[in-house]
């Protein structure tokens, strides 16, 4: 068959719309919190967010291969944090503020027959955010690297 055929290739209809959590569905809480901490420690605003991002992956926490305690322990080896783990976690969660307009859009998409999902690397923190914000009820599926690896 000729590859230059004028016959259009059928395109399957779009059924799913996927949303990233941090920075789309909610404010970028992880980055924002660690930027704030960097400044509190008198360091450049970008330093701790990048270090924390590298550490959450290096520790295996983002893919569910390690727990939160291991992440914090490894981060403390790389940066002298004085806060307790519970305070650090609360700070991250506090900075993830839902964008209600995005949830309204998600609900409207359902009304048009689309299915929706969240893509996230927010670890089991996403479960904590769901308990706080009733987030998952707006979506058909949640794809979280913490559970999917």
N, C-alpha and C positions, 0 to 999 in steps of 0.2 A: 504494500500500500504506500502511496506517495505521502511523505511527511508534510508536503506543502498543500495538502488537500484543503479546499475551502470550507469543508464541513466543520461547523463549530463543535468543539468538544463539550459535552454536557457537563455542567457544573452542579455538584450536589448542593441542595439548599443549605443555608447556614441554620443550624439547629441550636448550637451552643454558643454562649458568650461567657468568656472566662475573665475574671478580675483578679489582679494582684491585690493582696491585702495591704501591706505597708506601702504607703505612698499613693494608693488609689482608693481603696475602700476606707482607709483610715490614714491619718497623718503618719509620717515615718517615725514612729515612736522610738525604735531602737537607735537609729542614727541621731535623732534629736536629743535623746537623753544622754547618750555618751558624749555628744558635743558639749552639752551643758556641763557634764562632769569634767571634761577636759579643761574648760575655762575655770571651773572651781579649783582645780589643781594647778592653775597657772600655766597650763600647756596650750599649744595651738588647738583651735577648735576642731580641726580635722584629725588630730592624732589618735585620740581614744576611740572614735567611731571606727576607724580603719583597723586598729589593733583588735577591738572587740569583734569585728566582722571576721577577721582572719581567725581569731580564737574560737568563735562559735563553729566554724567549719573544721579547724584543726582538731578540736576536741571530740568531734563526732556528734555533738549535741544536735546540730541542725538536721542530721539524718537519723536520729534516734539510736545511735550506737553508744551514746553516753548520756548521763543525766545532767541536770542543771548544776548539781554540786561539782561535778567534774569540770564543767565549763568555767564556773566561778573560780575554782582552784587554779586552773591553768591561766586564766586571765590575771589572777593575783600574782602569779609567778612572773608575768610580763609587765604588770603595772601595779604600783602600790596602792590599792584601794583600801580605804579605812571603813567604808560602810559595810553593814551586815548584809548577807545575801538577801534576806527578806526585804530590806530597804532598797537594794539595787533592783530586784525584780519588780517591786511596787513602782519604782521610778520609771522603768521601761513601760510597764502596763499603763501607767498614768499618762504617758506621752502618746500612746496610741489612742487618738480621739477619732471616733467614727465620723465620716462625712455622710451625714444623713441624706444629702442630695443624691449620693451614689446608691444608697439603699432604696431610695424612691425610684431611681432609674431601674434598678434590678427588679423591683416589684412591677414596674410598668412593662419591662421586657417579658416577664411571665404572662402578663395580660395579652401580649401579642403572640404567645405560644412558644417563646424561646425558653430553653433550659439554661440555667446559670450555674457557675461554679467559681470557687475561690482557688487560686494558686498561691501557696504560701511556703515560706521557709522560716516561719515564726516559731518553730518548735512546739512544745506543748503549751507555750504561752498563749497560742491561739485558742486553746480550750478554755483557758482562764478568761480570755477576752470574750469568748462566747458566753460564758456564765455571767459575765458582767453586762454584756450588751445584747444578748439574744441574737447574735449574728447569724448563726447557721440556719435559722428558720427562714431566712430570706433566699437561701441557695439550695439548689438540687444536689450539689456535690461539693465536697471540700477535698482538695488535693494538697496535702500537707507533707512536706519532705520528712518531717519527724516520723511519720508513719509509713511513708512510701519508700524511704531510703534515698 
